Amino acid sequence: MLQSGIDSEAEDDDQTDDQTDDQTDDQTDDWADDDDEPEDNTKHQRIFHHLTKAAEAQHPMAQLRLAECYRNGHGVDQDFTIAVEMYRRLADRGIPQAQISLGSCYENGEGVGQDIDSAIEWYSKAVLANEGHSDSQLWIGDCYHHGDGVSEDNEKAFVWFSKSADQGNSYGQWIVGGCHYSGHGVTKDYTKAVEWYRKSAEQGNRYGQSNLGYCHQYGRGTPEDIDTAVFWYRKSADQNSWAAIDSLKYLGKWP
């Protein structure tokens, strides 16, 4: 999933360099350990074989999974071009999952030239077709926030972030909290920031947890409470958030 560039940490005299939030979530593809690779390859080939038969019978979900096999090289040689062709046929039929995947291909330049405008177009279609796909809404908000493929507009970004947050997306909730905290596209309001950080934190989002801890530490939108700050920092640190770990070190609470 995208990582937003919203500055949801405060920039003030109380904030130390050691508490700057690392907003990049390391994502590792643990598809298989090396020792299990031959067995997994055989399994993927069997799955690919069955999906091919189902796809030939015009089963749309089988066609979608088959496209994913080509995109990821599972059971077949990786071929982004074939994956895009299959996604496009399904996307043109109005299947939201295919529209999202096709948008992602345009976003990353996989099988097609990188084209942010086309990515936004397909993500937007998925939002409408799926009555609001929260990850797509989040991504569109990020595009408006940074001016990627569209004119920069923090108010429109906030609208899309809010759509995502209202559907319970923990990243959307975290970013909406950041918008309220920093005044991006909405009037600055620490109390509302805390409300949204809490929604995100209670879903286990490490960024929401870290930012909620920060608000408790400095009394932003909630009474200052170091014990509660440490509580949320520890939950975030347990998920390897360096911002939370640095905050705990700053408070003398680490390890």
Kinemage of the C-alpha trace (Angstrom):
@kinemage 1
@onewidth
@group {chain A} dominant
@subgroup {mainchain}
@vectorlist {calphas} color= white
{ca met a 1} P 0.000 0.000 0.000
{ca leu a 2} L 1.146 3.747 -0.623
{ca gln a 3} L 2.789 5.681 2.104
{ca ser a 4} L 1.543 9.223 2.432
{ca gly a 5} L 3.908 12.156 2.804
{ca ile a 6} L 1.610 13.947 5.259
{ca asp a 7} L 3.676 15.380 8.084
{ca ser a 8} L 1.640 13.944 10.912
{ca glu a 9} L 4.362 14.525 13.481
{ca ala a 10} L 4.522 18.009 14.965
{ca glu a 11} L 7.166 20.508 14.009
{ca asp a 12} L 7.745 22.564 17.127
{ca asp a 13} L 10.259 23.330 19.848
{ca asp a 14} L 9.327 20.193 21.752
{ca gln a 15} L 10.027 17.898 18.836
{ca thr a 16} L 13.536 16.489 18.719
{ca asp a 17} L 15.313 15.114 15.692
{ca asp a 18} L 15.290 11.738 17.431
{ca gln a 19} L 11.497 11.656 17.187
{ca thr a 20} L 11.116 12.164 13.443
{ca asp a 21} L 8.735 9.518 12.167
{ca asp a 22} L 10.045 7.060 9.631
{ca gln a 23} L 7.053 6.913 7.320
{ca thr a 24} L 8.375 4.164 5.114
{ca asp a 25} L 7.002 0.765 5.910
{ca asp a 26} L 9.474 -1.955 4.969
{ca gln a 27} L 7.632 -4.587 3.036
{ca thr a 28} L 9.253 -7.935 2.345
{ca asp a 29} L 7.939 -10.508 -0.034
{ca asp a 30} L 8.200 -13.704 1.995
{ca trp a 31} L 6.572 -15.868 -0.658
{ca ala a 32} L 8.844 -18.793 0.090
{ca asp a 33} L 12.036 -19.712 1.865
{ca asp a 34} L 14.819 -20.966 -0.392
{ca asp a 35} L 14.533 -24.489 1.027
{ca asp a 36} L 10.868 -24.667 0.044
{ca glu a 37} L 11.273 -23.173 -3.425
{ca pro a 38} L 11.063 -26.396 -5.567
{ca glu a 39} L 7.935 -27.558 -3.733
{ca asp a 40} L 6.331 -24.120 -3.984
{ca asn a 41} L 7.140 -23.847 -7.684
{ca thr a 42} L 5.395 -27.154 -8.309
{ca lys a 43} L 2.377 -25.982 -6.329
{ca his a 44} L 2.267 -22.693 -8.255
{ca gln a 45} L 2.462 -24.564 -11.554
{ca arg a 46} L -0.496 -26.755 -10.559
{ca ile a 47} L -2.482 -23.696 -9.519
{ca phe a 48} L -1.574 -21.967 -12.786
{ca his a 49} L -2.772 -25.016 -14.744
{ca his a 50} L -6.148 -25.065 -13.006
{ca leu a 51} L -6.570 -21.300 -13.330
{ca thr a 52} L -5.842 -21.493 -17.051
{ca lys a 53} L -8.639 -23.996 -17.537
{ca ala a 54} L -11.062 -21.913 -15.492
{ca ala a 55} L -10.034 -18.747 -17.327
{ca glu a 56} L -10.679 -20.425 -20.685
{ca ala a 57} L -14.203 -21.035 -19.424
{ca gln a 58} L -14.530 -17.238 -19.070
{ca his a 59} L -14.573 -17.281 -15.264
{ca pro a 60} L -13.640 -13.654 -14.423
{ca met a 61} L -12.048 -14.303 -11.022
{ca ala a 62} L -9.949 -17.096 -12.495
{ca gln a 63} L -8.848 -14.708 -15.240
{ca leu a 64} L -7.940 -12.149 -12.587
{ca arg a 65} L -5.889 -14.690 -10.625
{ca leu a 66} L -4.248 -15.851 -13.825
{ca ala a 67} L -3.215 -12.267 -14.577
{ca glu a 68} L -1.708 -12.091 -11.099
{ca cys a 69} L 0.284 -15.240 -11.831
{ca tyr a 70} L 1.776 -13.577 -14.916
{ca arg a 71} L 2.440 -10.388 -12.988
{ca asn a 72} L 4.207 -12.147 -10.113
{ca gly a 73} L 5.771 -15.041 -12.019
{ca his a 74} L 3.927 -17.711 -10.041
{ca gly a 75} L 3.800 -20.985 -11.956
{ca val a 76} L 4.774 -19.240 -15.186
{ca asp a 77} L 7.481 -16.905 -16.456
{ca gln a 78} L 6.810 -13.364 -15.284
{ca asp a 79} L 5.247 -11.303 -18.070
{ca phe a 80} L 3.897 -7.868 -17.184
{ca thr a 81} L 2.613 -7.275 -20.711
{ca ile a 82} L 0.306 -10.307 -20.651
{ca ala a 83} L -0.809 -9.389 -17.135
{ca val a 84} L -1.752 -5.875 -18.282
{ca glu a 85} L -3.664 -7.218 -21.284
{ca met a 86} L -5.687 -9.513 -19.011
{ca tyr a 87} L -6.275 -6.813 -16.405
{ca arg a 88} L -7.436 -4.419 -19.110
{ca arg a 89} L -10.008 -6.830 -20.547
{ca leu a 90} L -11.446 -7.365 -17.080
{ca ala a 91} L -11.200 -3.687 -16.138
{ca asp a 92} L -13.147 -2.727 -19.258
{ca arg a 93} L -15.895 -5.038 -18.012
{ca gly a 94} L -16.092 -2.996 -14.816
{ca ile a 95} L -14.414 -5.424 -12.409
{ca pro a 96} L -13.009 -3.255 -9.601
{ca gln a 97} L -10.154 -5.599 -8.599
{ca ala a 98} L -8.854 -5.535 -12.174
{ca gln a 99} L -9.201 -1.759 -12.340
{ca ile a 100} L -7.128 -1.450 -9.182
{ca ser a 101} L -4.468 -3.830 -10.506
{ca leu a 102} L -4.346 -2.031 -13.847
{ca gly a 103} L -4.034 1.286 -12.041
{ca ser a 104} L -1.153 -0.167 -10.040
{ca cys a 105} L 0.583 -1.279 -13.251
{ca tyr a 106} L 0.328 2.255 -14.622
{ca glu a 107} L 1.535 3.663 -11.307
{ca asn a 108} L 4.640 1.436 -11.284
{ca gly a 109} L 5.267 1.217 -15.037
{ca glu a 110} L 4.757 -2.555 -15.172
{ca gly a 111} L 3.914 -3.760 -18.694
{ca val a 112} L 3.040 -0.194 -19.713
{ca gly a 113} L 4.801 3.135 -19.603
{ca gln a 114} L 4.490 4.762 -16.207
{ca asp a 115} L 1.489 7.079 -16.399
{ca ile a 116} L 0.119 8.632 -13.207
{ca asp a 117} L -2.872 10.138 -15.028
{ca ser a 118} L -3.969 6.700 -16.234
{ca ala a 119} L -3.364 5.246 -12.782
{ca ile a 120} L -5.656 7.863 -11.248
{ca glu a 121} L -8.282 7.205 -13.927
{ca trp a 122} L -8.401 3.471 -13.205
{ca tyr a 123} L -8.265 3.874 -9.438
{ca ser a 124} L -11.140 6.360 -9.690
{ca lys a 125} L -13.204 3.899 -11.715
{ca ala a 126} L -12.578 1.261 -9.059
{ca val a 127} L -13.727 3.674 -6.359
{ca leu a 128} L -16.999 4.289 -8.181
{ca ala a 129} L -17.551 0.671 -9.190
{ca asn a 130} L -16.817 -0.705 -5.757
{ca glu a 131} L -18.766 1.987 -3.902
{ca gly a 132} L -15.487 3.176 -2.476
{ca his a 133} L -12.303 1.084 -2.387
{ca ser a 134} L -10.502 2.522 0.634
{ca asp a 135} L -6.940 1.925 -0.616
{ca ser a 136} L -7.747 3.553 -3.957
{ca gln a 137} L -9.308 6.515 -2.177
{ca leu a 138} L -6.184 6.827 -0.060
{ca trp a 139} L -3.957 6.755 -3.133
{ca ile a 140} L -6.025 9.389 -4.948
{ca gly a 141} L -5.806 11.606 -1.863
{ca asp a 142} L -2.048 11.199 -1.873
{ca cys a 143} L -1.924 12.233 -5.540
{ca tyr a 144} L -3.817 15.445 -4.749
{ca his a 145} L -1.622 16.086 -1.713
{ca his a 146} L 1.613 15.806 -3.716
{ca gly a 147} L 0.316 17.042 -7.086
{ca asp a 148} L 1.105 13.731 -8.803
{ca gly a 149} L -0.789 13.710 -12.115
{ca val a 150} L -3.235 16.333 -10.837
{ca ser a 151} L -2.989 19.870 -9.532
{ca glu a 152} L -1.933 19.937 -5.896
{ca asp a 153} L -5.015 20.503 -3.762
{ca asn a 154} L -4.931 19.740 -0.049
{ca glu a 155} L -8.672 20.246 0.346
{ca lys a 156} L -9.440 17.615 -2.301
{ca ala a 157} L -6.774 15.388 -0.778
{ca phe a 158} L -8.512 15.648 2.585
{ca val a 159} L -11.850 14.699 0.999
{ca trp a 160} L -10.355 11.497 -0.419
{ca phe a 161} L -8.423 10.689 2.744
{ca ser a 162} L -11.667 11.110 4.692
{ca lys a 163} L -13.526 8.736 2.354
{ca ser a 164} L -10.893 6.103 3.084
{ca ala a 165} L -10.900 6.791 6.830
{ca asp a 166} L -14.693 6.643 7.014
{ca gln a 167} L -14.546 3.091 5.698
{ca gly a 168} L -12.252 2.073 8.527
{ca asn a 169} L -8.943 2.127 6.658
{ca ser a 170} L -6.363 2.513 9.449
{ca tyr a 171} L -3.928 4.364 7.181
{ca gly a 172} L -6.681 6.701 6.063
{ca gln a 173} L -7.548 7.351 9.703
{ca trp a 174} L -3.906 8.024 10.543
{ca ile a 175} L -3.547 10.483 7.663
{ca val a 176} L -6.820 12.267 8.440
{ca gly a 177} L -5.449 12.674 11.952
{ca gly a 178} L -2.312 14.175 10.435
{ca cys a 179} L -4.387 16.576 8.337
{ca his a 180} L -6.248 17.803 11.414
{ca tyr a 181} L -2.983 18.080 13.339
{ca ser a 182} L -1.110 20.041 10.676
{ca gly a 183} L -4.030 21.882 9.046
{ca his a 184} L -3.622 20.251 5.625
{ca gly a 185} L -6.868 20.821 3.729
{ca val a 186} L -8.820 21.361 6.943
{ca thr a 187} L -8.738 23.675 9.952
{ca lys a 188} L -6.079 22.643 12.458
{ca asp a 189} L -7.715 20.830 15.357
{ca tyr a 190} L -5.623 18.797 17.795
{ca thr a 191} L -8.681 17.241 19.443
{ca lys a 192} L -9.937 15.810 16.140
{ca ala a 193} L -6.398 14.713 15.328
{ca val a 194} L -6.335 12.665 18.522
{ca glu a 195} L -9.731 11.144 17.719
{ca trp a 196} L -8.515 9.900 14.339
{ca tyr a 197} L -5.114 8.810 15.607
{ca arg a 198} L -6.925 6.769 18.258
{ca lys a 199} L -9.171 5.071 15.673
{ca ser a 200} L -6.062 4.127 13.700
{ca ala a 201} L -4.084 3.090 16.771
{ca glu a 202} L -6.852 0.862 18.080
{ca gln a 203} L -6.740 -1.037 14.785
{ca gly a 204} L -3.066 -1.731 15.395
{ca asn a 205} L -1.625 0.813 12.958
{ca arg a 206} L 1.884 1.587 14.212
{ca tyr a 207} L 1.872 5.114 12.774
{ca gly a 208} L -1.414 5.960 14.473
{ca gln a 209} L -0.055 4.499 17.706
{ca ser a 210} L 3.152 6.535 17.521
{ca asn a 211} L 1.327 9.778 16.757
{ca leu a 212} L -1.220 9.158 19.505
{ca gly a 213} L 1.642 8.620 21.913
{ca tyr a 214} L 3.156 11.912 20.786
{ca cys a 215} L -0.087 13.784 21.470
{ca his a 216} L -0.273 12.310 24.961
{ca gln a 217} L 3.384 13.145 25.566
{ca tyr a 218} L 2.962 16.825 24.763
{ca gly a 219} L -0.699 17.331 25.646
{ca arg a 220} L -1.909 18.033 22.128
{ca gly a 221} L -5.676 17.567 21.947
{ca thr a 222} L -5.597 15.504 25.118
{ca pro a 223} L -4.211 16.002 28.633
{ca glu a 224} L -0.474 15.426 28.940
{ca asp a 225} L 0.056 11.886 30.186
{ca ile a 226} L 3.503 10.319 29.899
{ca asp a 227} L 2.334 6.881 31.035
{ca thr a 228} L -0.287 6.761 28.270
{ca ala a 229} L 2.257 8.093 25.788
{ca val a 230} L 4.639 5.285 26.717
{ca phe a 231} L 1.809 2.758 26.419
{ca trp a 232} L 1.133 3.716 22.790
{ca tyr a 233} L 4.800 4.178 21.915
{ca arg a 234} L 5.478 0.628 23.112
{ca lys a 235} L 2.671 -0.791 20.973
{ca ser a 236} L 4.148 1.009 17.985
{ca ala a 237} L 7.713 0.015 18.873
{ca asp a 238} L 6.606 -3.612 19.050
{ca gln a 239} L 5.928 -3.243 15.323
{ca asn a 240} L 9.425 -1.846 14.714
{ca ser a 241} L 8.454 1.822 14.452
{ca trp a 242} L 11.727 3.715 14.776
{ca ala a 243} L 9.838 6.901 15.608
{ca ala a 244} L 8.282 5.209 18.619
{ca ile a 245} L 11.567 3.628 19.650
{ca asp a 246} L 13.325 6.998 19.430
{ca ser a 247} L 10.549 8.573 21.504
{ca leu a 248} L 10.935 5.906 24.176
{ca lys a 249} L 14.682 6.477 24.207
{ca tyr a 250} L 14.077 10.218 24.582
{ca leu a 251} L 11.843 9.505 27.595
{ca gly a 252} L 14.340 7.069 29.071
{ca lys a 253} L 11.858 4.216 28.652
{ca trp a 254} L 13.773 2.039 26.196
{ca pro a 255} L 14.155 -0.852 26.228
